[in-house]
Amino acid sequence: MAVADVFTAITEDRPYRKGMDKEEALSILDDMVSKSMIDPHVVYLLHSYFDEVNLARIEAQAQAELEYEEFMKQIGYTGV
């Protein structure tokens, strides 16, 4: 869970910053592994499947945004 949490936090765009690219994200995760902060085996797998995992994250984030917008429309929120 910790690797997934860090991965998502550093690769997602946030209102205050752009998400990190593949090299930056993996460098951060590798540094955390070197400090025994996260599981090296999970990070190894993420190295192998980064593009697939990142695509799934992007698609899930886009779907969540659509669902949020639909919910806000249903409750009549106008953004004012």
PyMOL Python script that loads the backbone (N, CA, C, O; Angstrom):
from pymol import cmd

cmd.read_pdbstr("""\
ATOM      1  N   MET A   1       0.820  -1.198   0.000  1.00  0.00           N
ATOM      2  CA  MET A   1       0.000   0.000   0.000  1.00  0.00           C
ATOM      3  C   MET A   1       0.860   1.256   0.000  1.00  0.00           C
ATOM      4  O   MET A   1       0.522   2.248  -0.646  1.00  0.00           O
ATOM      5  N   ALA A   2       1.971   1.210   0.727  1.00  0.00           N
ATOM      6  CA  ALA A   2       2.814   2.401   0.826  1.00  0.00           C
ATOM      7  C   ALA A   2       3.369   2.790  -0.543  1.00  0.00           C
ATOM      8  O   ALA A   2       3.402   3.972  -0.885  1.00  0.00           O
ATOM      9  N   VAL A   3       3.801   1.809  -1.322  1.00  0.00           N
ATOM     10  CA  VAL A   3       4.346   2.109  -2.656  1.00  0.00           C
ATOM     11  C   VAL A   3       3.256   2.701  -3.537  1.00  0.00           C
ATOM     12  O   VAL A   3       3.492   3.682  -4.242  1.00  0.00           O
ATOM     13  N   ALA A   4       2.076   2.120  -3.503  1.00  0.00           N
ATOM     14  CA  ALA A   4       0.962   2.640  -4.302  1.00  0.00           C
ATOM     15  C   ALA A   4       0.600   4.058  -3.882  1.00  0.00           C
ATOM     16  O   ALA A   4       0.326   4.907  -4.730  1.00  0.00           O
ATOM     17  N   ASP A   5       0.600   4.315  -2.591  1.00  0.00           N
ATOM     18  CA  ASP A   5       0.268   5.641  -2.085  1.00  0.00           C
ATOM     19  C   ASP A   5       1.291   6.678  -2.546  1.00  0.00           C
ATOM     20  O   ASP A   5       0.918   7.755  -3.013  1.00  0.00           O
ATOM     21  N   VAL A   6       2.569   6.358  -2.415  1.00  0.00           N
ATOM     22  CA  VAL A   6       3.616   7.296  -2.841  1.00  0.00           C
ATOM     23  C   VAL A   6       3.563   7.475  -4.352  1.00  0.00           C
ATOM     24  O   VAL A   6       3.642   8.597  -4.853  1.00  0.00           O
ATOM     25  N   PHE A   7       3.428   6.368  -5.075  1.00  0.00           N
ATOM     26  CA  PHE A   7       3.363   6.427  -6.542  1.00  0.00           C
ATOM     27  C   PHE A   7       2.259   7.377  -7.001  1.00  0.00           C
ATOM     28  O   PHE A   7       2.486   8.251  -7.838  1.00  0.00           O
ATOM     29  N   THR A   8       1.075   7.196  -6.449  1.00  0.00           N
ATOM     30  CA  THR A   8      -0.054   8.042  -6.826  1.00  0.00           C
ATOM     31  C   THR A   8       0.196   9.499  -6.443  1.00  0.00           C
ATOM     32  O   THR A   8      -0.069  10.407  -7.230  1.00  0.00           O
ATOM     33  N   ALA A   9       0.697   9.715  -5.255  1.00  0.00           N
ATOM     34  CA  ALA A   9       0.920  11.084  -4.778  1.00  0.00           C
ATOM     35  C   ALA A   9       1.924  11.848  -5.641  1.00  0.00           C
ATOM     36  O   ALA A   9       1.769  13.050  -5.852  1.00  0.00           O
ATOM     37  N   ILE A  10       2.945  11.161  -6.138  1.00  0.00           N
ATOM     38  CA  ILE A  10       3.971  11.883  -6.888  1.00  0.00           C
ATOM     39  C   ILE A  10       3.734  11.917  -8.393  1.00  0.00           C
ATOM     40  O   ILE A  10       4.336  12.735  -9.088  1.00  0.00           O
ATOM     41  N   THR A  11       2.872  11.050  -8.908  1.00  0.00           N
ATOM     42  CA  THR A  11       2.637  11.038 -10.357  1.00  0.00           C
ATOM     43  C   THR A  11       1.378  11.790 -10.767  1.00  0.00           C
ATOM     44  O   THR A  11       1.263  12.212 -11.917  1.00  0.00           O
ATOM     45  N   GLU A  12       0.435  11.964  -9.848  1.00  0.00           N
ATOM     46  CA  GLU A  12      -0.792  12.705 -10.165  1.00  0.00           C
ATOM     47  C   GLU A  12      -0.522  14.193 -10.257  1.00  0.00           C
ATOM     48  O   GLU A  12       0.291  14.739  -9.511  1.00  0.00           O
ATOM     49  N   ASP A  13      -1.215  14.843 -11.181  1.00  0.00           N
ATOM     50  CA  ASP A  13      -1.223  16.308 -11.191  1.00  0.00           C
ATOM     51  C   ASP A  13      -2.008  16.769  -9.972  1.00  0.00           C
ATOM     52  O   ASP A  13      -3.047  16.200  -9.635  1.00  0.00           O
ATOM     53  N   ARG A  14      -1.514  17.777  -9.334  1.00  0.00           N
ATOM     54  CA  ARG A  14      -2.196  18.382  -8.198  1.00  0.00           C
ATOM     55  C   ARG A  14      -2.435  19.845  -8.537  1.00  0.00           C
ATOM     56  O   ARG A  14      -1.777  20.378  -9.430  1.00  0.00           O
ATOM     57  N   PRO A  15      -3.350  20.505  -7.855  1.00  0.00           N
ATOM     58  CA  PRO A  15      -3.614  21.919  -8.163  1.00  0.00           C
ATOM     59  C   PRO A  15      -2.367  22.793  -8.037  1.00  0.00           C
ATOM     60  O   PRO A  15      -2.254  23.819  -8.708  1.00  0.00           O
ATOM     61  N   TYR A  16      -1.447  22.390  -7.191  1.00  0.00           N
ATOM     62  CA  TYR A  16      -0.272  23.204  -6.904  1.00  0.00           C
ATOM     63  C   TYR A  16       0.997  22.742  -7.627  1.00  0.00           C
ATOM     64  O   TYR A  16       2.037  23.390  -7.506  1.00  0.00           O
ATOM     65  N   ARG A  17       0.930  21.607  -8.399  1.00  0.00           N
ATOM     66  CA  ARG A  17       2.107  21.148  -9.140  1.00  0.00           C
ATOM     67  C   ARG A  17       1.723  20.058 -10.135  1.00  0.00           C
ATOM     68  O   ARG A  17       0.703  19.385  -9.988  1.00  0.00           O
ATOM     69  N   LYS A  18       2.572  19.903 -11.155  1.00  0.00           N
ATOM     70  CA  LYS A  18       2.405  18.819 -12.128  1.00  0.00           C
ATOM     71  C   LYS A  18       2.941  17.531 -11.517  1.00  0.00           C
ATOM     72  O   LYS A  18       3.842  17.556 -10.679  1.00  0.00           O
ATOM     73  N   GLY A  19       2.374  16.401 -11.948  1.00  0.00           N
ATOM     74  CA  GLY A  19       2.877  15.109 -11.516  1.00  0.00           C
ATOM     75  C   GLY A  19       4.265  14.848 -12.093  1.00  0.00           C
ATOM     76  O   GLY A  19       4.628  15.374 -13.145  1.00  0.00           O
ATOM     77  N   MET A  20       5.025  14.032 -11.386  1.00  0.00           N
ATOM     78  CA  MET A  20       6.375  13.692 -11.838  1.00  0.00           C
ATOM     79  C   MET A  20       6.324  12.722 -13.008  1.00  0.00           C
ATOM     80  O   MET A  20       5.385  11.939 -13.146  1.00  0.00           O
ATOM     81  N   ASP A  21       7.359  12.790 -13.851  1.00  0.00           N
ATOM     82  CA  ASP A  21       7.461  11.833 -14.944  1.00  0.00           C
ATOM     83  C   ASP A  21       8.041  10.515 -14.423  1.00  0.00           C
ATOM     84  O   ASP A  21       8.384  10.400 -13.246  1.00  0.00           O
ATOM     85  N   LYS A  22       8.142   9.547 -15.293  1.00  0.00           N
ATOM     86  CA  LYS A  22       8.574   8.192 -14.930  1.00  0.00           C
ATOM     87  C   LYS A  22       9.929   8.195 -14.232  1.00  0.00           C
ATOM     88  O   LYS A  22      10.084   7.582 -13.176  1.00  0.00           O
ATOM     89  N   GLU A  23      10.900   8.873 -14.810  1.00  0.00           N
ATOM     90  CA  GLU A  23      12.254   8.861 -14.252  1.00  0.00           C
ATOM     91  C   GLU A  23      12.302   9.499 -12.869  1.00  0.00           C
ATOM     92  O   GLU A  23      12.945   8.976 -11.959  1.00  0.00           O
ATOM     93  N   GLU A  24      11.617  10.631 -12.716  1.00  0.00           N
ATOM     94  CA  GLU A  24      11.596  11.300 -11.417  1.00  0.00           C
ATOM     95  C   GLU A  24      10.915  10.431 -10.359  1.00  0.00           C
ATOM     96  O   GLU A  24      11.410  10.289  -9.241  1.00  0.00           O
ATOM     97  N   ALA A  25       9.780   9.858 -10.731  1.00  0.00           N
ATOM     98  CA  ALA A  25       9.020   9.046  -9.781  1.00  0.00           C
ATOM     99  C   ALA A  25       9.822   7.825  -9.338  1.00  0.00           C
ATOM    100  O   ALA A  25       9.898   7.522  -8.147  1.00  0.00           O
ATOM    101  N   LEU A  26      10.416   7.130 -10.297  1.00  0.00           N
ATOM    102  CA  LEU A  26      11.190   5.941  -9.939  1.00  0.00           C
ATOM    103  C   LEU A  26      12.417   6.302  -9.116  1.00  0.00           C
ATOM    104  O   LEU A  26      12.825   5.534  -8.244  1.00  0.00           O
ATOM    105  N   SER A  27      13.000   7.443  -9.378  1.00  0.00           N
ATOM    106  CA  SER A  27      14.154   7.889  -8.590  1.00  0.00           C
ATOM    107  C   SER A  27      13.755   8.117  -7.135  1.00  0.00           C
ATOM    108  O   SER A  27      14.472   7.715  -6.219  1.00  0.00           O
ATOM    109  N   ILE A  28      12.613   8.761  -6.925  1.00  0.00           N
ATOM    110  CA  ILE A  28      12.112   8.989  -5.563  1.00  0.00           C
ATOM    111  C   ILE A  28      11.862   7.656  -4.875  1.00  0.00           C
ATOM    112  O   ILE A  28      12.277   7.456  -3.733  1.00  0.00           O
ATOM    113  N   LEU A  29      11.193   6.754  -5.558  1.00  0.00           N
ATOM    114  CA  LEU A  29      10.887   5.442  -4.976  1.00  0.00           C
ATOM    115  C   LEU A  29      12.166   4.662  -4.678  1.00  0.00           C
ATOM    116  O   LEU A  29      12.271   4.027  -3.629  1.00  0.00           O
ATOM    117  N   ASP A  30      13.136   4.703  -5.590  1.00  0.00           N
ATOM    118  CA  ASP A  30      14.410   4.009  -5.360  1.00  0.00           C
ATOM    119  C   ASP A  30      15.133   4.585  -4.145  1.00  0.00           C
ATOM    120  O   ASP A  30      15.739   3.847  -3.368  1.00  0.00           O
ATOM    121  N   ASP A  31      15.066   5.900  -3.986  1.00  0.00           N
ATOM    122  CA  ASP A  31      15.683   6.528  -2.822  1.00  0.00           C
ATOM    123  C   ASP A  31      15.010   6.047  -1.544  1.00  0.00           C
ATOM    124  O   ASP A  31      15.674   5.791  -0.539  1.00  0.00           O
ATOM    125  N   MET A  32      13.696   5.929  -1.590  1.00  0.00           N
ATOM    126  CA  MET A  32      12.971   5.439  -0.413  1.00  0.00           C
ATOM    127  C   MET A  32      13.333   3.991  -0.110  1.00  0.00           C
ATOM    128  O   MET A  32      13.424   3.606   1.056  1.00  0.00           O
ATOM    129  N   VAL A  33      13.540   3.187  -1.148  1.00  0.00           N
ATOM    130  CA  VAL A  33      13.984   1.803  -0.949  1.00  0.00           C
ATOM    131  C   VAL A  33      15.354   1.789  -0.280  1.00  0.00           C
ATOM    132  O   VAL A  33      15.588   1.021   0.653  1.00  0.00           O
ATOM    133  N   SER A  34      16.263   2.648  -0.763  1.00  0.00           N
ATOM    134  CA  SER A  34      17.626   2.671  -0.201  1.00  0.00           C
ATOM    135  C   SER A  34      17.623   3.045   1.276  1.00  0.00           C
ATOM    136  O   SER A  34      18.563   2.724   2.003  1.00  0.00           O
ATOM    137  N   LYS A  35      16.565   3.726   1.721  1.00  0.00           N
ATOM    138  CA  LYS A  35      16.435   4.117   3.124  1.00  0.00           C
ATOM    139  C   LYS A  35      15.529   3.156   3.896  1.00  0.00           C
ATOM    140  O   LYS A  35      15.144   3.432   5.032  1.00  0.00           O
ATOM    141  N   SER A  36      15.193   2.027   3.268  1.00  0.00           N
ATOM    142  CA  SER A  36      14.334   0.997   3.873  1.00  0.00           C
ATOM    143  C   SER A  36      12.972   1.541   4.292  1.00  0.00           C
ATOM    144  O   SER A  36      12.401   1.105   5.291  1.00  0.00           O
ATOM    145  N   MET A  37      12.462   2.489   3.529  1.00  0.00           N
ATOM    146  CA  MET A  37      11.168   3.091   3.851  1.00  0.00           C
ATOM    147  C   MET A  37      10.005   2.343   3.194  1.00  0.00           C
ATOM    148  O   MET A  37       8.891   2.354   3.717  1.00  0.00           O
ATOM    149  N   ILE A  38      10.256   1.691   2.048  1.00  0.00           N
ATOM    150  CA  ILE A  38       9.217   0.953   1.335  1.00  0.00           C
ATOM    151  C   ILE A  38       9.791  -0.362   0.818  1.00  0.00           C
ATOM    152  O   ILE A  38      11.006  -0.550   0.775  1.00  0.00           O
ATOM    153  N   ASP A  39       8.914  -1.251   0.434  1.00  0.00           N
ATOM    154  CA  ASP A  39       9.280  -2.603   0.020  1.00  0.00           C
ATOM    155  C   ASP A  39      10.016  -2.612  -1.323  1.00  0.00           C
ATOM    156  O   ASP A  39       9.461  -2.167  -2.328  1.00  0.00           O
ATOM    157  N   PRO A  40      11.248  -3.108  -1.357  1.00  0.00           N
ATOM    158  CA  PRO A  40      12.006  -3.130  -2.606  1.00  0.00           C
ATOM    159  C   PRO A  40      11.409  -4.048  -3.669  1.00  0.00           C
ATOM    160  O   PRO A  40      11.555  -3.788  -4.863  1.00  0.00           O
ATOM    161  N   HIS A  41      10.745  -5.109  -3.248  1.00  0.00           N
ATOM    162  CA  HIS A  41      10.157  -6.051  -4.208  1.00  0.00           C
ATOM    163  C   HIS A  41       9.003  -5.410  -4.973  1.00  0.00           C
ATOM    164  O   HIS A  41       8.853  -5.628  -6.175  1.00  0.00           O
ATOM    165  N   VAL A  42       8.200  -4.633  -4.284  1.00  0.00           N
ATOM    166  CA  VAL A  42       7.080  -3.948  -4.926  1.00  0.00           C
ATOM    167  C   VAL A  42       7.601  -2.869  -5.876  1.00  0.00           C
ATOM    168  O   VAL A  42       7.065  -2.692  -6.970  1.00  0.00           O
ATOM    169  N   VAL A  43       8.633  -2.158  -5.463  1.00  0.00           N
ATOM    170  CA  VAL A  43       9.215  -1.132  -6.334  1.00  0.00           C
ATOM    171  C   VAL A  43       9.843  -1.775  -7.566  1.00  0.00           C
ATOM    172  O   VAL A  43       9.752  -1.225  -8.664  1.00  0.00           O
ATOM    173  N   TYR A  44      10.477  -2.933  -7.396  1.00  0.00           N
ATOM    174  CA  TYR A  44      11.028  -3.666  -8.540  1.00  0.00           C
ATOM    175  C   TYR A  44       9.920  -3.984  -9.546  1.00  0.00           C
ATOM    176  O   TYR A  44      10.094  -3.798 -10.751  1.00  0.00           O
ATOM    177  N   LEU A  45       8.786  -4.463  -9.044  1.00  0.00           N
ATOM    178  CA  LEU A  45       7.653  -4.766  -9.922  1.00  0.00           C
ATOM    179  C   LEU A  45       7.144  -3.500 -10.605  1.00  0.00           C
ATOM    180  O   LEU A  45       6.773  -3.532 -11.779  1.00  0.00           O
ATOM    181  N   LEU A  46       7.126  -2.404  -9.887  1.00  0.00           N
ATOM    182  CA  LEU A  46       6.683  -1.148 -10.474  1.00  0.00           C
ATOM    183  C   LEU A  46       7.624  -0.707 -11.593  1.00  0.00           C
ATOM    184  O   LEU A  46       7.171  -0.176 -12.607  1.00  0.00           O
ATOM    185  N   HIS A  47       8.911  -0.919 -11.421  1.00  0.00           N
ATOM    186  CA  HIS A  47       9.872  -0.636 -12.504  1.00  0.00           C
ATOM    187  C   HIS A  47       9.479  -1.423 -13.754  1.00  0.00           C
ATOM    188  O   HIS A  47       9.511  -0.892 -14.864  1.00  0.00           O
ATOM    189  N   SER A  48       9.115  -2.673 -13.570  1.00  0.00           N
ATOM    190  CA  SER A  48       8.791  -3.562 -14.694  1.00  0.00           C
ATOM    191  C   SER A  48       7.474  -3.215 -15.373  1.00  0.00           C
ATOM    192  O   SER A  48       7.321  -3.411 -16.579  1.00  0.00           O
ATOM    193  N   TYR A  49       6.523  -2.700 -14.600  1.00  0.00           N
ATOM    194  CA  TYR A  49       5.170  -2.466 -15.120  1.00  0.00           C
ATOM    195  C   TYR A  49       4.736  -1.011 -14.980  1.00  0.00           C
ATOM    196  O   TYR A  49       3.538  -0.732 -14.924  1.00  0.00           O
ATOM    197  N   PHE A  50       5.670  -0.095 -14.924  1.00  0.00           N
ATOM    198  CA  PHE A  50       5.349   1.304 -14.668  1.00  0.00           C
ATOM    199  C   PHE A  50       4.318   1.844 -15.650  1.00  0.00           C
ATOM    200  O   PHE A  50       3.325   2.443 -15.239  1.00  0.00           O
ATOM    201  N   ASP A  51       4.544   1.638 -16.940  1.00  0.00           N
ATOM    202  CA  ASP A  51       3.651   2.233 -17.942  1.00  0.00           C
ATOM    203  C   ASP A  51       2.222   1.712 -17.806  1.00  0.00           C
ATOM    204  O   ASP A  51       1.268   2.479 -17.934  1.00  0.00           O
ATOM    205  N   GLU A  52       2.072   0.422 -17.551  1.00  0.00           N
ATOM    206  CA  GLU A  52       0.729  -0.152 -17.392  1.00  0.00           C
ATOM    207  C   GLU A  52       0.054   0.367 -16.126  1.00  0.00           C
ATOM    208  O   GLU A  52      -1.127   0.713 -16.143  1.00  0.00           O
ATOM    209  N   VAL A  53       0.800   0.420 -15.041  1.00  0.00           N
ATOM    210  CA  VAL A  53       0.239   0.912 -13.772  1.00  0.00           C
ATOM    211  C   VAL A  53      -0.123   2.389 -13.884  1.00  0.00           C
ATOM    212  O   VAL A  53      -1.173   2.819 -13.406  1.00  0.00           O
ATOM    213  N   ASN A  54       0.754   3.157 -14.516  1.00  0.00           N
ATOM    214  CA  ASN A  54       0.486   4.582 -14.659  1.00  0.00           C
ATOM    215  C   ASN A  54      -0.734   4.836 -15.544  1.00  0.00           C
ATOM    216  O   ASN A  54      -1.531   5.729 -15.256  1.00  0.00           O
ATOM    217  N   LEU A  55      -0.882   4.065 -16.609  1.00  0.00           N
ATOM    218  CA  LEU A  55      -2.061   4.205 -17.463  1.00  0.00           C
ATOM    219  C   LEU A  55      -3.335   3.889 -16.680  1.00  0.00           C
ATOM    220  O   LEU A  55      -4.338   4.590 -16.816  1.00  0.00           O
ATOM    221  N   ALA A  56      -3.296   2.846 -15.868  1.00  0.00           N
ATOM    222  CA  ALA A  56      -4.460   2.515 -15.032  1.00  0.00           C
ATOM    223  C   ALA A  56      -4.768   3.655 -14.070  1.00  0.00           C
ATOM    224  O   ALA A  56      -5.937   3.961 -13.834  1.00  0.00           O
ATOM    225  N   ARG A  57      -3.731   4.293 -13.507  1.00  0.00           N
ATOM    226  CA  ARG A  57      -3.933   5.427 -12.612  1.00  0.00           C
ATOM    227  C   ARG A  57      -4.571   6.594 -13.348  1.00  0.00           C
ATOM    228  O   ARG A  57      -5.495   7.224 -12.834  1.00  0.00           O
ATOM    229  N   ILE A  58      -4.085   6.881 -14.540  1.00  0.00           N
ATOM    230  CA  ILE A  58      -4.621   7.986 -15.336  1.00  0.00           C
ATOM    231  C   ILE A  58      -6.089   7.737 -15.675  1.00  0.00           C
ATOM    232  O   ILE A  58      -6.918   8.638 -15.549  1.00  0.00           O
ATOM    233  N   GLU A  59      -6.408   6.527 -16.101  1.00  0.00           N
ATOM    234  CA  GLU A  59      -7.791   6.196 -16.457  1.00  0.00           C
ATOM    235  C   GLU A  59      -8.708   6.259 -15.243  1.00  0.00           C
ATOM    236  O   GLU A  59      -9.828   6.759 -15.337  1.00  0.00           O
ATOM    237  N   ALA A  60      -8.241   5.756 -14.108  1.00  0.00           N
ATOM    238  CA  ALA A  60      -9.057   5.791 -12.888  1.00  0.00           C
ATOM    239  C   ALA A  60      -9.285   7.227 -12.423  1.00  0.00           C
ATOM    240  O   ALA A  60     -10.377   7.574 -11.973  1.00  0.00           O
ATOM    241  N   GLN A  61      -8.264   8.047 -12.532  1.00  0.00           N
ATOM    242  CA  GLN A  61      -8.403   9.452 -12.129  1.00  0.00           C
ATOM    243  C   GLN A  61      -9.393  10.182 -13.036  1.00  0.00           C
ATOM    244  O   GLN A  61     -10.201  10.981 -12.562  1.00  0.00           O
ATOM    245  N   ALA A  62      -9.329   9.907 -14.334  1.00  0.00           N
ATOM    246  CA  ALA A  62     -10.258  10.544 -15.272  1.00  0.00           C
ATOM    247  C   ALA A  62     -11.692  10.100 -14.988  1.00  0.00           C
ATOM    248  O   ALA A  62     -12.613  10.916 -15.024  1.00  0.00           O
ATOM    249  N   GLN A  63     -11.884   8.812 -14.707  1.00  0.00           N
ATOM    250  CA  GLN A  63     -13.216   8.293 -14.401  1.00  0.00           C
ATOM    251  C   GLN A  63     -13.755   8.907 -13.108  1.00  0.00           C
ATOM    252  O   GLN A  63     -14.928   9.272 -13.033  1.00  0.00           O
ATOM    253  N   ALA A  64     -12.908   9.018 -12.106  1.00  0.00           N
ATOM    254  CA  ALA A  64     -13.335   9.617 -10.840  1.00  0.00           C
ATOM    255  C   ALA A  64     -13.737  11.075 -11.035  1.00  0.00           C
ATOM    256  O   ALA A  64     -14.695  11.544 -10.419  1.00  0.00           O
ATOM    257  N   GLU A  65     -13.020  11.782 -11.877  1.00  0.00           N
ATOM    258  CA  GLU A  65     -13.362  13.177 -12.148  1.00  0.00           C
ATOM    259  C   GLU A  65     -14.721  13.289 -12.825  1.00  0.00           C
ATOM    260  O   GLU A  65     -15.514  14.166 -12.483  1.00  0.00           O
ATOM    261  N   LEU A  66     -14.997  12.408 -13.783  1.00  0.00           N
ATOM    262  CA  LEU A  66     -16.309  12.406 -14.451  1.00  0.00           C
ATOM    263  C   LEU A  66     -17.431  12.113 -13.459  1.00  0.00           C
ATOM    264  O   LEU A  66     -18.475  12.766 -13.479  1.00  0.00           O
ATOM    265  N   GLU A  67     -17.210  11.129 -12.595  1.00  0.00           N
ATOM    266  CA  GLU A  67     -18.219  10.769 -11.606  1.00  0.00           C
ATOM    267  C   GLU A  67     -18.452  11.922 -10.625  1.00  0.00           C
ATOM    268  O   GLU A  67     -19.588  12.183 -10.231  1.00  0.00           O
ATOM    269  N   TYR A  68     -17.398  12.596 -10.241  1.00  0.00           N
ATOM    270  CA  TYR A  68     -17.522  13.752  -9.343  1.00  0.00           C
ATOM    271  C   TYR A  68     -18.333  14.853 -10.008  1.00  0.00           C
ATOM    272  O   TYR A  68     -19.239  15.414  -9.391  1.00  0.00           O
ATOM    273  N   GLU A  69     -18.020  15.168 -11.256  1.00  0.00           N
ATOM    274  CA  GLU A  69     -18.751  16.217 -11.972  1.00  0.00           C
ATOM    275  C   GLU A  69     -20.223  15.855 -12.105  1.00  0.00           C
ATOM    276  O   GLU A  69     -21.087  16.716 -11.939  1.00  0.00           O
ATOM    277  N   GLU A  70     -20.520  14.598 -12.400  1.00  0.00           N
ATOM    278  CA  GLU A  70     -21.913  14.158 -12.516  1.00  0.00           C
ATOM    279  C   GLU A  70     -22.635  14.280 -11.175  1.00  0.00           C
ATOM    280  O   GLU A  70     -23.782  14.722 -11.121  1.00  0.00           O
ATOM    281  N   PHE A  71     -21.973  13.894 -10.115  1.00  0.00           N
ATOM    282  CA  PHE A  71     -22.554  14.018  -8.784  1.00  0.00           C
ATOM    283  C   PHE A  71     -22.872  15.479  -8.463  1.00  0.00           C
ATOM    284  O   PHE A  71     -23.950  15.794  -7.959  1.00  0.00           O
ATOM    285  N   MET A  72     -21.925  16.361  -8.759  1.00  0.00           N
ATOM    286  CA  MET A  72     -22.132  17.773  -8.468  1.00  0.00           C
ATOM    287  C   MET A  72     -23.306  18.334  -9.268  1.00  0.00           C
ATOM    288  O   MET A  72     -24.056  19.170  -8.765  1.00  0.00           O
ATOM    289  N   LYS A  73     -23.467  17.880 -10.504  1.00  0.00           N
ATOM    290  CA  LYS A  73     -24.626  18.298 -11.308  1.00  0.00           C
ATOM    291  C   LYS A  73     -25.926  17.798 -10.669  1.00  0.00           C
ATOM    292  O   LYS A  73     -26.911  18.532 -10.598  1.00  0.00           O
ATOM    293  N   GLN A  74     -25.921  16.557 -10.209  1.00  0.00           N
ATOM    294  CA  GLN A  74     -27.125  15.981  -9.610  1.00  0.00           C
ATOM    295  C   GLN A  74     -27.568  16.706  -8.357  1.00  0.00           C
ATOM    296  O   GLN A  74     -28.764  16.798  -8.079  1.00  0.00           O
ATOM    297  N   ILE A  75     -26.626  17.217  -7.606  1.00  0.00           N
ATOM    298  CA  ILE A  75     -27.020  17.937  -6.374  1.00  0.00           C
ATOM    299  C   ILE A  75     -27.215  19.430  -6.629  1.00  0.00           C
ATOM    300  O   ILE A  75     -27.517  20.196  -5.714  1.00  0.00           O
ATOM    301  N   GLY A  76     -27.036  19.831  -7.901  1.00  0.00           N
ATOM    302  CA  GLY A  76     -27.306  21.211  -8.269  1.00  0.00           C
ATOM    303  C   GLY A  76     -26.209  22.195  -7.941  1.00  0.00           C
ATOM    304  O   GLY A  76     -26.460  23.399  -7.886  1.00  0.00           O
ATOM    305  N   TYR A  77     -25.012  21.720  -7.725  1.00  0.00           N
ATOM    306  CA  TYR A  77     -23.898  22.611  -7.417  1.00  0.00           C
ATOM    307  C   TYR A  77     -23.475  23.348  -8.678  1.00  0.00           C
ATOM    308  O   TYR A  77     -23.218  22.729  -9.710  1.00  0.00           O
ATOM    309  N   THR A  78     -23.405  24.669  -8.593  1.00  0.00           N
ATOM    310  CA  THR A  78     -23.068  25.468  -9.760  1.00  0.00           C
ATOM    311  C   THR A  78     -21.659  26.040  -9.703  1.00  0.00           C
ATOM    312  O   THR A  78     -21.220  26.696 -10.648  1.00  0.00           O
ATOM    313  N   GLY A  79     -20.949  25.804  -8.614  1.00  0.00           N
ATOM    314  CA  GLY A  79     -19.589  26.304  -8.503  1.00  0.00           C
ATOM    315  C   GLY A  79     -19.479  27.736  -8.044  1.00  0.00           C
ATOM    316  O   GLY A  79     -18.402  28.332  -8.083  1.00  0.00           O
ATOM    317  N   VAL A  80     -20.590  28.284  -7.612  1.00  0.00           N
ATOM    318  CA  VAL A  80     -20.592  29.690  -7.178  1.00  0.00           C
ATOM    319  C   VAL A  80     -20.311  29.767  -5.703  1.00  0.00           C
ATOM    320  O   VAL A  80     -20.269  30.861  -5.139  1.00  0.00           O
TER     321      VAL A  80
END
""", "prot")
cmd.dss("prot")
cmd.show_as("cartoon", "prot")
cmd.util.cbc("prot")
cmd.orient("prot")
